[in-house]
Amino acid sequence: MTPETIDGIQSQLARIEQGLITRHSPWYSVKEACDYLRCRQSHLYQLMKAGKLKYTRLSDGKTKGKLIFHKHWLIATAMGYGRKLSPVQRREVDDLE
């Protein structure tokens, strides 16, 4: 590896760590959800359309609103559980928090 590559990786890790340290809200935007799941927006929308990812909208009543995802919903999707969790699955997701 070249020194430039190592510097680039260290820079990316620092940005990721800073984001993890400063994050207080359990709610994620589309972009943040994609970063969390490490997927493209098109894949995120496919998960939503297939009913494998729970989501909600922030709406003012006049527009459709912004899509948001709770961290537990993202974890459940990453674990392959889908939208509805059994009590055992819910405990597993809670334990990962």
C-alpha positions, -999 to +999 in steps of 0.1 A: +000+000+000+011+035-008+013+062+019-015+080+001-038+050+003-031+045+040-038+082+046-070+079+026-081+049+047-072+067+079-092+097+068-123+076+061-120+058+094-118+091+112-150+104+095-168+072+103-157+073+140-167+109+143-202+101+128-206+073+153-195+094+183-218+124+174-249+103+165-276+106+191-308+101+171-320+066+164-336+079+132-318+077+098-324+095+065-323+076+032-286+084+028-277+075+064-297+042+061-277+034+029-245+042+047-255+020+077-266-009+055-237-003+030-260-004+001-272+018-028-304+038-027-319+016-054-314-015-032-329+003-002-360+012-022-362-025-034-361-036+003-389-012+011-410-022-020-406-059-011-417-052+025-384-062+040-376-028+055-399-009+077-400+029+072-421+060+079-425+095+065-422+129+081-450+148+065-465+182+069-498+170+054-492+188+021-463+168+007-454+131+008-427+138+033-392+127+041-385+089+045-369+080+078-358+046+093-354+036+129-320+020+138-338-011+151-356-015+117-322-013+099-306-038+122-336-062+117-333-059+080-295-065+081-301-096+102-327-109+076-357-106+099-379-083+078-406-060+091-424-081+117-403-094+146-410-122+170-403-115+207-370-134+205-359-115+174-369-082+191-347-090+221-318-099+197-321-066+179-324-047+212-292-064+225-273-052+195-281-016+203 
